[in-house]
Amino acid sequence: MNKLSITGLSAALVLLFNSCATNPVTGKRDLILMSEAQEVALGQQSDPAVVAQFGLYQDPALQRFIENKGQAMAAISHRSNIEYHFKIVDSPVINAFAVPGGYVYFTRGIMAHFNNEAQFAGVLGHEIGHIAARHSAQQQAKSTLAQGGLILGTILSPTVAQAGNSAAQGLQLLFLKFGRDDERESDRLGVEYSSKIGYDAEEMADFFVTLQRQQEKGGEAIPGFLSTHPNPADRFETVNKLAFEWKQKLNLTNAQVERNSYLKRIDGLVYGEDPRQGFVENYTFYHPELKFKFPIPNGWDYMNSPQQFQMAPKDGSAMLSLTLVPGETLEAAAQQLLQGYNLQPVESKSVTVNSLPALAIIADLKQQQGQQQQQEIRTLIYLIKYNGNIYNLMGVTTTANFNSVAPQFSSTMQNFSTLTEAEKLNRQPERIQIKTVAQSSSLLQVLQSYKVPEARLEELAILNGMQLSDRIDKGTMIKVIGK
């Protein structure tokens, strides 16, 4: 027994030593449980899942802009040896994030809130900094170790230490919280990298103020690079100090800000939720592009994405989702769906839903042999054929809870119908509109001259990175919102 313990301890120490890698930024050895090749492979596996989850924002010129600036910055980073990819995803949330192996994503929501290229470049450098310093890989290692049993698991099975085979693992890494030291290091790298390609990194500090104001105003979730941030005032001061030092070091006497050129780039950018991708009003989901609608159970929460629309009661006891499924016929789609989810049909019948052909199926999740006994799961599925697509409305809950929640499932499924109301079909998103101030006055007066509603004045002030009391000179470009 003692001999086995000593052998296991020795193996664990060897594993830990071999799992240390030199950090490209600091030159120190860090505990990292994946090789660079595995890290790159994980990014490649994660990218399709990220794009499927959010969708790419359809603006080729803006996509070229982030790609060109990203590649210029990656070339001077501490990890210029790997291949980088930069994309704008179609989400209104104000966020930017990176996954291991060189993949960086900005939402259209954050692009809307930048007020010059220098702010954009600072955040871009921050995200590249996370990749350069291998923060995601480090956090993955810490997270795995914190779960316990890693050393024993690795000794028993060498595959435990490998980067996984599914995109879901990559998506999990998006939500790893970087510590304050990582955030400070990425701030420092963001200043360094953006300065090295000629931008005024002091603007990065100003953008953190915009993010903080936005979060305080709406209580919204804030980006990962802000969520574990040091004190905002300290961070603002530190970034400004670092920016000044880099200007001195590089003799950067004419650092770029590029306000007007950036604002012109985002003129017409979709702002907020895009109703063309589906929207909710009075607990009804409408999809103008696909021309359907259905009710949401009263009081349930919901979330829309390009992949699916999900609904759930606040207690989390059930879930109802809408997705598209492949198949030439309802029967073929049902067979593939049941096999894919490992479901055993209990009852199946052909029905019509508002004159649309459909299949209604009750099915149970099969229990795997050797698997620990869990609560039994039952589903109600409606497959509805409409306009060349097959829609899968699937309600999932425990078998014990099924009878109580099935009427809510059925009400949504049986009320799926064709969308014909012109006002809903023609609903357009709000967009950023760039205006040139005709007369010097306060921001408040300028916004009022553009008929901005009283309730949205502070929102527009934050969007412009200004205070309502700020004086705006004639000829200044500002953002307003219109359709």
KEVO-429406 format. One record per atom (N, C-alpha, C): residue in three letters; y, x, z. Coordinates in steps of 0.2 Angstrom, whole numbers, plus 5000, padded with zeros to 4 digits. Layout:
BEGIN
ALAYXZ;...
END
This chain:
BEGIN
MET499450045000;MET500050005000;MET500650045000;ASN500650105004;ASN501250145005;ASN501350184998;LYS500750204995;LYS500750244989;LYS501050194983;LEU500850134983;LEU501150084978;LEU501850074979;SER502150074985;SER502850064986;SER503250124984;ILE502950184986;ILE503250244983;ILE503350254976;THR502750234973;THR502750234965;THR503250184962;GLY503250124965;GLY503750074963;GLY504450094964;LEU504550124969;LEU505250154971;LEU505450204966;SER504950254964;SER505150304960;SER505250274953;ALA504850234951;ALA504950204944;ALA505650164944;ALA505850134949;ALA506450094950;ALA507050144949;LEU506950204952;LEU507550254952;LEU507550284945;VAL506950294942;VAL506950324935;VAL507350264930;LEU507150204931;LEU507450154927;LEU508150154928;LEU508450154934;LEU509150154935;LEU509550214932;PHE509150274933;PHE509550334930;PHE509550324922;ASN508950304919;ASN508950294912;ASN509450234909;SER509550194914;SER510050134912;SER510750154912;CYS510950214915;CYS511650234915;CYS511850264908;ALA512450244906;ALA512650264900;ALA513350284901;THR513650334897;THR514350354897;THR514750304894;ASN515250284899;ASN515750234896;ASN516250274891;PRO516350244885;PRO516750274880;PRO517450284882;VAL517750244887;VAL518450244889;VAL518550294895;THR518150284900;THR518250324906;THR517850394906;GLY517350394902;GLY516950454902;GLY516450464908;LYS516450414912;LYS515950404918;LYS515350374916;ARG514850384920;ARG514150344918;ARG514150284922;ASP513950224918;ASP513950164921;ASP513250134920;LEU513050084925;LEU512450054924;LEU512450004919;ILE512150014913;ILE512049964908;ILE511349954906;LEU511149894905;LEU510449884904;LEU510249864897;MET510649884892;MET510549874885;MET510849934881;SER510449954876;SER510750014872;SER511349984868;GLU511650034864;GLU512150004860;GLU511949964854;ALA511349984852;ALA511049944846;ALA510849874849;GLN510549874855;GLN510449804857;GLN511049764858;GLU511549794861;GLU512249764862;GLU512549734855;VAL512449774850;VAL512649754843;VAL512249694841;ALA511549704842;ALA511149654840;ALA511249584843;LEU511449594850;LEU511649534853;LEU512249494851;GLY512749534849;GLY513349504846;GLY513149474839;GLN512749504835;GLN512549474829;GLN512149404830;GLN511749404835;GLN511449344836;GLN511849284839;SER512349314843;SER512849264846;SER513349234841;ASP513549264836;ASP514049244832;ASP513949174829;PRO513349164826;PRO513249104823;PRO513249044828;ALA513049054834;ALA513149004839;ALA513848994841;VAL514249044841;VAL514949034843;VAL515248994838;VAL515149014831;VAL515448984826;VAL515248904825;ALA514648894826;ALA514348824826;ALA514648784832;GLN514748814838;GLN515048784843;GLN515748754842;PHE516148804839;PHE516848784839;PHE517048774832;GLY516748804827;GLY516948794820;GLY517548844818;LEU517548874812;LEU518048914810;LEU518648874808;TYR519248904810;TYR519948864808;TYR520048884800;GLN520148834797;GLN520148844789;GLN520848854787;ASP521048924788;ASP521648954785;ASP521549024783;PRO521349034777;PRO521149104775;PRO521649154776;ALA522349134775;ALA522849184776;ALA522849204784;LEU522749164788;LEU522749174795;LEU522149214797;GLN521649194794;GLN520949234795;GLN521049304793;ARG521349314787;ARG521449384785;ARG521949424789;PHE522449394792;PHE522949424797;PHE522549454803;ILE522149414806;ILE521749434812;ILE521249484810;GLU520949484805;GLU520449534802;GLU520849604801;ASN521349594798;ASN521749664796;ASN522049694802;LYS522349654806;LYS522649684812;LYS522049714817;GLY521549674817;GLY520949694822;GLY520649754819;GLN520549764813;GLN520249824810;GLN520649884811;ALA521349874811;ALA521749934812;ALA521749954819;MET521749904823;MET521649924831;MET520949954832;ALA520449924830;ALA519749944831;ALA519750024829;ALA520050044824;ALA520050104821;ALA520250164826;ILE520750144830;ILE521050184835;ILE520750174842;SER520250134843;SER520050114849;SER519550174851;HIS519250164858;HIS518750214860;HIS518050204857;ARG517950144854;ARG517350134851;ARG517450114843;SER517750164840;SER517850154833;SER517150154829;ASN516650174832;ASN516050194828;ASN515650124827;ILE515750074830;ILE515450004829;ILE515849964824;GLU515449914821;GLU515749874816;GLU516049814820;TYR516749794819;TYR517049744822;TYR517149684818;HIS517149624821;HIS517249564817;HIS517749514821;PHE518249494818;PHE518849454821;PHE518849384817;LYS518849334822;LYS518849264819;LYS519349214823;ILE519649164820;ILE520049114823;ILE519549054823;VAL519449024829;VAL518948964829;VAL519448904830;ASP519148854828;ASP519548784828;ASP519448754835;SER519848774839;SER519848744846;SER520548744849;PRO520748684852;PRO521448684854;PRO521548714861;VAL521048744864;VAL521048774870;VAL521448844869;ILE521848864874;ILE522148924874;ILE521748974876;ASN521449014872;ASN520949064874;ASN520749114869;ALA520549174871;ALA520349224867;ALA519749264871;PHE519249274867;PHE518649304871;PHE518249354866;ALA517849394869;ALA517449444865;ALA516749444867;VAL516249454863;VAL515549454865;VAL515349534863;PRO514849554867;PRO514649624865;PRO514549644858;GLY514649704856;GLY514449724850;GLY514949714845;GLY515649704847;GLY516149704842;GLY516349634839;TYR516249584842;TYR516449514840;TYR517049484844;VAL517549474841;VAL518149444845;VAL518449384842;TYR518549334846;TYR518749264844;TYR519349244847;PHE519849214843;PHE520449184845;PHE520449114843;THR520649074848;THR520648994846;THR521348984843;ARG521348934839;ARG522048914836;ARG522548894841;GLY522248874847;GLY522648854853;GLY523048914855;ILE522748974855;ILE523149034858;ILE523649054852;MET523349054846;MET523849074840;MET524449034840;ALA524448964842;ALA525048924842;ALA525548944848;HIS525248974853;HIS525648994859;HIS525949064858;PHE525749104854;PHE526049174853;PHE526749154849;ASN527249194851;ASN527949194848;ASN528149254844;ASN527649304844;ASN527849354839;ASN527149394838;GLU527149444833;GLU526549484832;GLU526349524838;ALA526849554842;ALA526749594847;ALA526349564853;GLN526549504854;GLN526149464859;GLN525449464857;PHE525349434851;PHE524649434848;PHE524249504848;ALA524649554846;ALA524349624846;ALA524149644853;GLY524549624858;GLY524349644865;GLY523649614867;VAL523649544866;VAL523049514868;VAL522449534864;LEU522549554857;LEU522049574853;LEU521749644856;GLY522249684858;GLY522049754861;GLY521649744868;HIS521849694871;HIS521549674878;HIS520749654876;GLU520649614871;GLU519949594870;GLU519549654867;ILE519849694863;ILE519549754860;ILE519349804866;GLY519849804871;GLY519749844877;GLY519049824881;HIS518949754881;HIS518349734884;HIS517749764881;ILE517749764874;ILE517149794870;ILE517149864871;ALA517749904870;ALA517749974870;ALA517449994877;ALA517649964883;ALA517449984889;ALA516749954891;ARG516449914887;ARG515749884888;ARG515749844894;HIS516349804895;HIS516349764901;HIS515849714901;SER515649674895;SER515149624895;SER514549654897;ALA514349714894;ALA513649744895;ALA513649754903;GLN514149784906;GLN514149794913;GLN514049734917;GLN514449684915;GLN514349624919;GLN513749594918;GLN513449594912;GLN512749574911;GLN512249604916;ALA512349674917;ALA511949714921;ALA511949694928;LYS512649684930;LYS512749664937;LYS512449594939;SER512549554934;SER512349484935;SER511549484935;THR511249524931;THR510449524931;THR510249554938;LEU510549604940;LEU510349634946;LEU510449594952;ALA511049554952;ALA511149504957;ALA510649454958;GLN510349434952;GLN509849384953;GLN509149404956;GLY509149474957;GLY508549494961;GLY507949504956;GLY507449544958;GLY506849554955;GLY506849594948;LEU507449614946;LEU507449654940;LEU507049714940;ILE507049754945;ILE506749814945;ILE505949804944;LEU505749764948;LEU505049744948;LEU504849714941;GLY505249664939;GLY505149634932;GLY505049684927;THR505549734927;THR505549784922;THR504949834922;ILE504649844928;ILE504049884929;ILE503449844926;LEU503449784928;LEU502849744925;LEU502949724918;SER503549714915;SER503549704908;SER504249734905;PRO504149784901;PRO504649824898;PRO505149774894;THR504949714892;THR505349674888;THR505949644892;VAL505849644899;VAL506349614903;VAL507049644902;ALA507049714901;ALA507649744900;ALA508049744893;GLN507649714889;GLN507949714882;GLN508449654881;ALA508949664877;ALA509349604875;ALA508949554872;GLY509049494874;GLY508649434872;GLY508649424865;ASN508249374863;ASN508149354856;ASN508549294854;SER508849254858;SER509149194857;SER509949204857;ALA510249164853;ALA510949164853;ALA511249134860;ALA510849094863;ALA511049064870;ALA511249114875;GLN510849174874;GLN511049224879;GLN511749254878;GLY511849264871;GLY512549284870;GLY513049234872;LEU512949174871;LEU513449124874;LEU513549124881;GLN512949144885;GLN513049154892;GLN513549204894;LEU513549254890;LEU513949314891;LEU514649294891;LEU514849244887;LEU515549224886;LEU515849204893;PHE515349174897;PHE515649154903;PHE515549194909;LEU515349254908;LEU515349304913;LEU516049324916;LYS516149324922;LYS516849334924;LYS516949404925;PHE517449434922;PHE517649504922;PHE518049504929;GLY517949564933;GLY518249574939;GLY518949604938;ARG519349604943;ARG520049624942;ARG520149694940;ASP519649744942;ASP519649804939;ASP519549804931;ASP519149764929;ASP519049764922;ASP519649734918;GLU519949684921;GLU520549654918;GLU521149704918;ARG521149744923;ARG521749794924;ARG521549844918;GLU520949864917;GLU520749914912;GLU520949884905;SER520749824904;SER520849794898;SER521649784896;ASP522049764901;ASP522749764901;ASP522949834898;ARG522749884902;ARG522949954900;ARG522749974893;LEU522149954891;LEU521949964884;LEU522349924879;GLY522449864881;GLY522849824876;GLY523549854875;VAL523849874880;VAL524549914879;VAL524449974875;GLU523950014877;GLU523850074873;GLU523650064865;TYR523250014864;TYR523050004857;TYR523549974853;SER523949924856;SER524449894852;SER525049934851;SER525149984856;SER525750034855;SER525550084850;LYS524950104849;LYS524650154844;LYS524750124837;ILE524750054836;ILE524850034829;ILE525550004828;GLY525950024833;GLY526750014832;GLY527049954835;TYR526649924840;TYR526949864842;TYR527249874849;ASP527749824851;ASP528049834858;ASP527649794863;ALA527349834867;ALA526849804871;ALA527149764877;GLU527749774878;GLU528149734883;GLU528049664882;GLU527949644876;GLU527949574874;GLU527249544877;MET526749584878;MET526149564880;MET526249534888;ALA526649564891;ALA526849544898;ALA527149474898;ASP527649464893;ASP527949404892;ASP527449344891;PHE526949364887;PHE526449314885;PHE526049284891;PHE525949334896;PHE525549314902;PHE525949264906;VAL526649274906;VAL527049224909;VAL526949154906;THR526949154899;THR526849084896;THR526149054898;LEU525649094898;LEU524949074900;LEU525049044907;GLN525349074912;GLN525449054919;GLN525748994919;ARG526348984915;ARG526748924915;ARG526248864913;GLN525948874907;GLN525448824905;GLN524948804910;GLN524648844913;GLN524148824918;GLN524448784924;GLU525048814926;GLU525348774932;GLU525548704930;LYS525748694923;LYS526048634921;LYS525448584921;GLY524948604917;GLY524448554916;GLY523748554920;GLY523748614924;GLY523148624928;GLY522548634924;GLU522648664918;GLU522148674913;GLU521748734914;ALA521148734912;ALA520748794913;ALA521048854909;ILE521048914912;ILE521448964909;ILE520949024907;PRO521149064902;PRO520749104898;PRO520349154903;GLY519849184901;GLY519449234906;GLY519949294907;PHE520349314903;PHE520749374904;PHE521349354909;LEU521349294911;LEU521849274916;LEU521549244922;SER520949224922;SER520649184927;SER520449224933;THR520349294932;THR520249334938;THR520849384939;HIS521349364936;HIS521949414936;HIS522249434942;PRO522449494942;PRO522849514948;PRO523449474949;ASN523849484954;ASN524449444955;ASN524949444949;PRO525149384946;PRO525449384940;PRO526149424940;ALA526449434946;ALA527049474946;ALA526949544945;ASP526349564949;ASP526149634949;ASP525949654942;ARG525549604939;ARG525249614932;ARG525849624927;PHE526349584927;PHE526949584923;PHE527249654923;GLU527349674930;GLU527749734931;GLU527349794928;THR526649794930;THR526249854928;THR526249854920;VAL526149804916;VAL526149804909;VAL526749834906;ASN527349804909;ASN527949834907;ASN528049904908;LYS527849934914;LYS527850004915;LYS527450044910;LEU526750014909;LEU526350054904;LEU526650054897;ALA526949994895;ALA527249994889;ALA527750044888;PHE528250054893;PHE528750104893;PHE528450174892;GLU527950184896;GLU527650254896;GLU527350264889;TRP527050214886;TRP526750234879;TRP527250244874;LYS527850204875;LYS528350214870;LYS528650284871;GLN528650314877;GLN528950374878;GLN528450424875;LYS527750414876;LYS527250464874;LYS527150464867;LEU527250404863;LEU527250404856;LEU527850414852;ASN528450424856;ASN529050424853;ASN529250364849;LEU529050304852;LEU529050244848;LEU529750214849;THR530250234845;THR530950214846;THR531050144842;ASN530650124838;ASN530750064834;ASN530050024834;ALA529850004841;ALA529249964841;ALA529349894838;GLN528849874835;GLN528849804831;GLN528749754836;VAL529149694835;VAL529049634838;VAL528849584833;GLU529149574827;GLU529049534822;GLU528949464824;ARG529449434826;ARG529449364828;ARG529449314822;ASN529949324818;ASN530049274812;ASN529449274808;SER529149334806;SER528549344802;SER527949304805;TYR527849314811;TYR527349274815;TYR527449204814;LEU528049184816;LEU528149104816;LEU528049074809;LYS528249114804;LYS528049084797;LYS527349084796;ARG526949124799;ARG526249124798;ARG525949064801;ILE526149044806;ILE525848984810;ILE526248914808;ASP526648914803;ASP526948854801;ASP526448814798;GLY526348754801;GLY525848704798;GLY525148714802;LEU525148754807;LEU524548764811;LEU524348694815;VAL523748674815;VAL523548614819;VAL523648634826;TYR523948584829;TYR524148584837;TYR523748534841;GLY523448554846;GLY523048504850;GLY522448484847;GLU522148424849;GLU521548404846;GLU521648374839;ASP521148394835;ASP521148374828;ASP520848304827;PRO521148254826;PRO520748184825;PRO520348184819;ARG520448224814;ARG519948224809;ARG519248244811;GLN519248274816;GLN518548294819;GLN518248244824;GLY518648194825;GLY518448144829;GLY518848144835;PHE519048074838;PHE519448074843;PHE519248004847;VAL519448004853;VAL519247954858;VAL519947914860;GLU519847844859;GLU520347794861;GLU520047744865;ASN520247724871;ASN519947664874;ASN519247664875;TYR518947724876;TYR518247734877;TYR517847714871;THR518147724865;THR517847724858;THR517947784855;PHE517347814852;PHE517447874848;PHE517447854841;TYR517947884837;TYR518047874830;TYR518047944827;HIS517747934821;HIS517647994817;HIS517947974810;PRO518547994808;PRO518847974802;PRO518548004796;GLU518348074796;GLU518048104791;GLU517348074789;LEU516948064794;LEU516248034793;LEU516247954793;LYS516747924795;LYS516847854794;LYS516347814799;PHE516347834805;PHE515947794810;PHE516347784816;LYS516047744821;LYS516347734827;LYS515747714832;PHE515847724838;PHE515347694843;PHE515747694850;PRO515547644855;PRO515847644861;PRO515547704866;ILE515947724871;ILE515747774876;ILE515647734882;PRO515047744886;PRO514947704892;PRO515547714897;ASN515747654899;ASN516447654903;ASN516347704909;GLY516847744910;GLY516947794915;GLY516547854914;TRP516247864909;TRP515847924907;TRP516347984905;ASP516148044906;ASP516548094903;ASP516248114897;TYR516648144893;TYR516348164886;TYR516648234883;MET516348264878;MET516548324876;MET516348324868;ASN516848344864;ASN516748344857;ASN516748414854;SER516248424850;SER516248494846;SER516048484839;PRO516048534835;PRO515848524828;PRO515048504828;GLN514748534833;GLN513948524833;GLN513748454835;GLN514148424840;GLN513848364844;GLN514448334848;PHE514348274849;PHE514748234854;PHE514348214860;GLN514548234866;GLN514148224872;GLN514448184877;MET514148144880;MET514348094885;MET513948104892;ALA514248094897;ALA513848094904;ALA514148054909;PRO513848024914;PRO514147994920;PRO514348054924;LYS514848034929;LYS515148094933;LYS514648124938;ASP514048084939;ASP513548114944;ASP513048154940;GLY513148154934;GLY512648204930;GLY511948174929;SER511848114931;SER511148094931;SER510848074924;ALA511248074919;ALA511048064912;ALA511448094907;MET511248104901;MET511648124896;MET511548094889;LEU512048074885;LEU511948044879;LEU512348084874;SER512048104868;SER512348144863;SER512248114856;LEU512648134852;LEU512648124845;LEU512648184841;THR512148194837;THR512048254832;THR511848224825;LEU511948264820;LEU511548254814;LEU510948294814;VAL510448254811;VAL509748284810;VAL509548294803;PRO509148344801;PRO508948344794;PRO508348294793;GLY508248284786;GLY507648244784;GLY507848194779;GLU507448184774;GLU507548134768;GLU507448064771;THR506948054775;THR506847984778;THR506947984786;LEU507047924788;LEU507047924796;LEU506347944799;GLU505847934796;GLU505147954798;GLU505148024799;ALA505348054793;ALA505248134793;ALA505748164798;ALA506348134799;ALA506848164804;ALA506548154811;ALA506248094812;ALA505948084819;ALA505348124820;GLN504948144816;GLN504348184817;GLN504648254819;GLN505148284815;GLN505448344816;GLN505748354823;LEU506148294824;LEU506548294831;LEU506048294837;LEU505548254836;LEU505048254842;LEU504648314843;GLN504548354838;GLN504148414838;GLN504648464841;GLY505248464838;GLY505748514840;GLY505948514848;TYR505948454851;TYR506148444858;TYR505448434862;ASN504848444859;ASN504248434863;ASN504148374866;LEU504348314862;LEU504348244865;LEU503648214863;GLN503448174867;GLN502848124866;GLN503048054865;PRO503048024859;PRO503247954858;PRO502847904863;VAL503247864866;VAL502947804870;VAL502947744866;GLU503547734862;GLU503647674858;GLU504147684853;SER503947664847;SER504347674841;SER504447604837;LYS505047594834;LYS505047534830;LYS505647534825;SER505547504819;SER506147504814;SER506547444816;VAL507247464816;VAL507747414818;VAL508347424813;THR508847374814;THR509447384810;THR510047384815;VAL510447434814;VAL511047434818;VAL511647424814;ASN511947364815;ASN512547334811;ASN512447344803;SER511847324801;SER511547324794;SER511347394792;LEU511347444796;LEU511147514794;LEU510347524796;PRO509947544792;PRO509247564794;PRO509247614800;ALA508747594804;ALA508747644810;ALA508047644813;LEU507847694817;LEU507247694821;LEU507447704828;ALA507147664832;ALA507247664840;ALA506547694843;ILE506647744847;ILE506047774850;ILE506147794857;ILE505647774861;ILE505647794868;ILE505147854868;ALA505347914871;ALA504847964871;ALA504948004878;ASP504448034880;ASP504448074886;ASP504348154884;LEU504648194888;LEU504548264888;LEU503848284890;LYS503548324886;LYS502848344887;LYS502848394893;GLN502448394897;GLN502348444903;GLN501948504900;GLN502148564900;GLN501848614898;GLN501248634903;GLN500648654900;GLN500148684904;GLN500348744908;GLY500148744915;GLY500348804919;GLY501048804921;GLN501448754919;GLN502148744921;GLN502148714928;GLN502648734932;GLN502748704938;GLN502948624937;GLN502648584941;GLN502748514940;GLN503548494941;GLN503848464937;GLN504548454937;GLN504648374937;GLN505248354938;GLN505348274937;GLN505248264930;GLU504948204929;GLU504748184922;GLU505448154918;ILE505448174912;ILE506048164908;ILE505848104903;ARG506348054902;ARG506248004897;ARG506848004893;THR506747994886;THR507247984882;THR507247924878;LEU507847894876;LEU507947844871;LEU508347874865;ILE508047864859;ILE508247894853;ILE508347834848;TYR508947834845;TYR509147794839;TYR509247844833;LEU508847844828;LEU509047874822;LEU509347824817;ILE509947844815;ILE510247794811;ILE510447824804;LYS510247794799;LYS510447824792;LYS511047784789;TYR511547834788;TYR512247804786;TYR512547854781;ASN512747834775;ASN513147874771;ASN512847944769;GLY512247944768;GLY511848004766;GLY511648054772;ASN511848034778;ASN511648074784;ASN511248034789;ILE510848064793;ILE510448034798;ILE510748054805;TYR510948004809;TYR511248024815;TYR510748014821;ASN510748054825;ASN510348054831;ASN510748044837;LEU510647984840;LEU510947964846;LEU510347964851;MET510448014856;MET509848024861;MET510148024868;GLY509847974872;GLY509947974879;GLY509448004883;VAL509648044888;VAL509148084892;VAL509248074899;THR508748054903;THR508748054910;THR508048054913;THR507948054919;THR507348054922;THR506947984921;THR506247984921;THR505947924921;THR506047874926;ALA506147904932;ALA506347854938;ALA507047824937;ASN507447854933;ASN508147824932;ASN508247794926;PHE507747794921;PHE507747764914;PHE507947694914;ASN507647654918;ASN507747584917;ASN508547564919;SER508747594924;SER509447584926;SER510047604921;VAL509847664917;VAL510347684913;VAL510247664905;ALA509647644904;ALA509447624897;ALA509947574894;PRO510147524898;PRO510647474895;PRO511247504892;GLN511547564896;GLN512147594894;GLN511947634887;PHE511347664887;PHE511147704881;PHE511147654875;SER510847594876;SER510747544871;SER511347524868;SER511847504873;SER512447474871;SER512847524866;THR512847584868;THR513147634863;THR512847644856;MET512147644857;MET511747654851;MET511847594846;GLN511747534849;GLN511747474845;GLN512447454842;ASN512947484845;ASN513647474842;ASN513947524838;PHE513447574836;PHE513647624831;PHE513847584824;SER514447594821;SER514547554816;SER515047584811;THR515147564805;THR515547594800;THR516347584802;LEU516747634801;LEU517447634803;LEU517847614797;THR518147564798;THR518547534792;THR519347524793;GLU519547534800;GLU520247524801;GLU520647574798;ALA521147554794;ALA521547604790;ALA521947654795;GLU522147624800;GLU522547674805;GLU522147724808;LYS521447714809;LYS521047764812;LYS520847814807;LEU520647784801;LEU520447824795;LEU520947874793;ASN521647854794;ASN522147894791;ASN522447934797;ARG522247944803;ARG522547974808;ARG522548054806;GLN523148074807;GLN523248144806;GLN523448194812;PRO523248254812;PRO523348294818;PRO524148314818;GLU524348334824;GLU524948364825;GLU524948434823;ARG525548454820;ARG525548524818;ARG526148564820;ILE526148624820;ILE526748674822;ILE527148664816;GLN527848654817;GLN528348654812;GLN528848704814;ILE529048754810;ILE529548804812;ILE530248774809;LYS530748774813;LYS531348754812;LYS531848804813;THR532448814809;THR532948864810;THR533548824813;VAL533748844819;VAL534248814823;VAL534948824819;ALA535248764818;ALA535848754814;ALA536448774818;GLN536448764825;GLN537048774829;GLN536848804835;SER537248854838;SER537048884844;SER537148834850;SER536648824854;SER536648784860;SER536048794864;SER535948764870;SER535348774874;SER534748744871;LEU534148774873;LEU533548754870;LEU533448674871;LEU533648654877;LEU533648584878;LEU533948544873;GLN534548564871;GLN534948524866;GLN534648534859;VAL534348584858;VAL534048594851;VAL533448554851;LEU533048554856;LEU532448504855;LEU532648434855;GLN533148414859;GLN533348344858;GLN533648324851;SER533948374848;SER534248364841;SER533648354836;TYR533048374838;TYR532448364834;TYR532048304836;LYS532348264841;LYS532048204843;LYS531348214847;VAL531348274850;VAL530748284855;VAL530848234861;PRO530248194862;PRO530248154868;PRO530348184874;GLU530648154879;GLU530848174885;GLU530248204889;ALA529648174888;ALA529048194892;ALA528748254889;ARG528948274883;ARG528648334880;ARG529148394880;LEU529748394883;LEU530248444883;LEU529948514886;GLU529648504892;GLU529448564895;GLU528848594891;GLU528448554888;GLU527848574884;GLU528148614878;LEU528648594875;LEU528948634869;LEU529248694872;ALA529548694878;ALA529848754880;ALA529348804882;ILE528748784884;ILE528248834886;ILE527948864879;LEU527848814874;LEU527648834868;LEU528048884864;ASN528748884866;ASN529148934863;ASN529248994867;GLY528948994873;GLY529049054878;GLY529749054880;MET530048994881;MET530748994884;MET530848944889;GLN531448944892;GLN531648894897;GLN532148844894;LEU532148784896;LEU532548734893;LEU533248754893;SER533448794898;SER534148814899;SER534348874895;ASP533848904892;ASP534048964888;ASP534548954882;ARG534948994880;ARG535448984875;ARG535049014868;ILE535148964863;ILE534848984857;ILE535348994852;ASP535349054849;ASP535849064844;ASP535749034837;LYS536249014833;LYS536148994827;LYS535749034822;GLY535349014818;GLY534849044814;GLY534249064817;THR534149054824;THR533449064827;THR532949024825;MET532349044824;MET531749004822;MET531448984829;ILE531248914829;ILE530948884835;ILE530348844832;LYS529848824837;LYS529348784835;LYS529448714838;VAL529348664834;VAL529248594836;VAL528648564833;ILE528448504835;ILE527848474834;ILE527948414829;GLY527548404824;GLY527648354819;GLY526948334816;LYS526948284811;LYS526348274808;LYS526548274800;
END
